Amino acid sequence: MRNLACFFAHLFYTNVLDWKVMNCMVLTEEETTANSRIFIKILMQEIANNMGMKVFVAKMDEVQPESLFPTDSVENCRFSINFFTSIGLGAVTEKMRE
């Protein structure tokens, strides 16, 4: 799973794969399993490590994958904020916190 997540991360940060594909990943407590959250964790950390945090945050602000940063309910929003904060990428949730 780690190798696959690193592969997809490489495709994203080299712009081979369109960033709109991230809308296929849904980050809610009901829609994810422990394995899918681990995959998303490795994917996002790998992208952030290779792009740099500032560039990564700017790219995520530009793309705004609604499925990863849900605002449809308070519970889903809180889950996403807590997830990204726990993996060390809380900077991408600044707009959600507002």
C-alpha positions as CSV (number, residue, x, y, z in Angstrom):
1,M,0.0,0.0,0.0
2,R,2.9,2.3,0.8
3,N,4.5,1.8,-2.6
4,L,1.2,2.4,-4.4
5,A,0.6,5.6,-2.4
6,C,4.1,6.8,-3.2
7,F,3.5,6.0,-6.9
8,F,0.3,8.0,-7.0
9,A,2.0,10.9,-5.0
10,H,4.7,11.0,-7.6
11,L,2.1,11.2,-10.4
12,F,0.4,14.1,-8.6
13,Y,3.5,16.2,-7.8
14,T,4.9,15.8,-11.2
15,N,1.6,16.8,-12.7
16,V,1.2,13.6,-14.7
17,L,-2.1,13.0,-13.0
18,D,-4.7,15.7,-13.0
19,W,-5.3,17.1,-9.5
20,K,-9.1,16.9,-10.1
21,V,-8.8,13.1,-9.6
22,M,-8.6,13.8,-5.9
23,N,-12.3,14.4,-5.9
24,C,-12.7,10.6,-6.2
25,M,-11.3,10.2,-2.6
26,V,-14.0,10.8,0.0
27,L,-12.7,11.6,3.5
28,T,-15.5,11.0,6.0
29,E,-15.8,8.7,8.9
30,E,-18.6,6.7,7.2
31,E,-16.9,6.4,3.8
32,T,-13.4,5.4,4.8
33,T,-11.8,2.4,6.5
34,A,-8.5,2.3,8.4
35,N,-6.7,1.2,5.3
36,S,-8.1,3.9,3.1
37,R,-7.1,6.5,5.7
38,I,-3.6,5.1,5.8
39,F,-3.4,5.3,2.0
40,I,-4.6,9.0,2.0
41,K,-2.1,9.7,4.9
42,I,0.9,8.3,3.0
43,L,-0.3,10.0,-0.3
44,M,-0.7,13.4,1.2
45,Q,2.5,13.3,3.3
46,E,4.5,12.1,0.3
47,I,3.1,14.9,-1.9
48,A,3.8,17.5,0.8
49,N,7.4,16.3,1.4
50,N,8.2,16.4,-2.3
51,M,6.5,19.7,-3.2
52,G,7.2,21.5,0.1
53,M,4.5,22.6,2.5
54,K,3.9,26.1,1.1
55,V,3.5,24.9,-2.5
56,F,1.3,22.0,-1.4
57,V,-1.0,24.2,0.6
58,A,-1.2,26.6,-2.3
59,K,-2.0,23.7,-4.7
60,M,-4.7,22.3,-2.4
61,D,-6.2,25.8,-2.1
62,E,-6.3,26.0,-5.8
63,V,-7.8,22.6,-6.4
64,Q,-10.1,22.5,-3.4
65,P,-11.2,18.8,-3.6
66,E,-14.5,19.0,-1.8
67,S,-14.5,15.3,-1.1
68,L,-11.3,15.6,1.0
69,F,-12.4,18.8,2.7
70,P,-16.1,18.3,3.2
71,T,-18.2,21.2,4.4
72,D,-21.6,19.5,4.1
73,S,-21.8,18.8,7.9
74,V,-20.0,19.8,11.0
75,E,-19.0,16.2,11.8
76,N,-17.4,15.6,8.4
77,C,-15.6,19.0,8.5
78,R,-14.3,18.2,12.0
79,F,-13.2,14.7,10.9
80,S,-11.3,16.1,8.0
81,I,-9.6,18.8,10.1
82,N,-8.7,16.3,12.8
83,F,-7.3,13.9,10.2
84,F,-5.1,16.4,8.5
85,T,-3.9,17.8,11.8
86,S,-3.1,14.4,13.1
87,I,-0.9,13.6,10.1
88,G,1.0,16.9,10.4
89,L,-0.7,18.6,7.5
90,G,-3.1,20.9,9.4
91,A,-2.0,23.9,7.3
92,V,-4.2,22.7,4.5
93,T,-7.3,23.0,6.7
94,E,-7.0,26.7,7.5
95,K,-9.9,27.8,5.3
96,M,-12.1,25.0,6.8
97,R,-11.3,26.2,10.3
98,E,-12.7,29.7,9.5
